[in-house]
């Protein structure tokens, strides 16, 4: 019998638990597009309260939440300011331009977190020759920053500068609840400086699909128009909304286990010749490490292929850069197994 896969490629690889499946099977449903699905409505009320906003809408994906928000907050030809590593910029198939018609100025932040000084240096005096700088966005936590958490004070500072220049603000909160669990800062406090913010249910929370975008009632009213345009309205969506509600009720506090497992993985990798990693960088559930060419003959592609043959999957993020992500389907003993597999692959390669 083949051994089960330890899937550390991403926290989107999670599967709904038996209890979550039961909640989904028993969900009350209705026409989501007409506002008649009671489970979706409960979820939206819950998310609006969680993020301290007036209203929320349920969407099939976090990417669609980003796209909807940018379409509402900006106008075609306007400019978005974000970090150069932002998901909006790097992983949404050019939707920034194709859907919202926005330009982008990308800042070189520290692990995905730009400073007030960097933002101020990017701001221009108003001119009809230049695009209007209308939207500021940031990602909590920063994916390509290795799960780095934006400190609340830094968020408040950059948003204050943006508002002072007449800009709207948006938070990509794909892993926002990882930040809240790690710091104790509430989701509402993190979301307060933003015109729009969203959370994802299909990553560490373990639901099979979905995200929810929140903002003022006027913002959400217009967001529904864009959601319709992008094909995001649904029918009996309570089946999937029930998974999201179950996740909010049962899977938030347990994110700490993912963080602990990520730190254990990083400490184990740090002891291995051929791996370059700083374990002190691990704040949440993302672990990036480099393969040292002086001690490892494999590049990231061949390393991950060899690791997969041993039943462990990680992600390739550069010629010698690898990412591992802990989540609800990864347990402490899986970390030990994964470390043993990495050690074996490195030994074979050398």
PyMOL commands that set and color helices and strands:
alter all, ss='L'
color gray80, all
select helices_A, chain A and resi 11-13+18-25+32-34+38-51+62-73+87-90+95-98+116-122+152-164+176-183+187-191+217-229+238-250+255-270+279-281+300-309+332-349
alter helices_A, ss='H'
color red, helices_A
select strands_A, chain A and resi 6-7+55-59+79-83+103-107+133-139+168-172+196-200+211-215+275-276+286-291+312-313+315-316+321-325
alter strands_A, ss='S'
color yellow, strands_A
deselect
rebuild
show_as cartoon
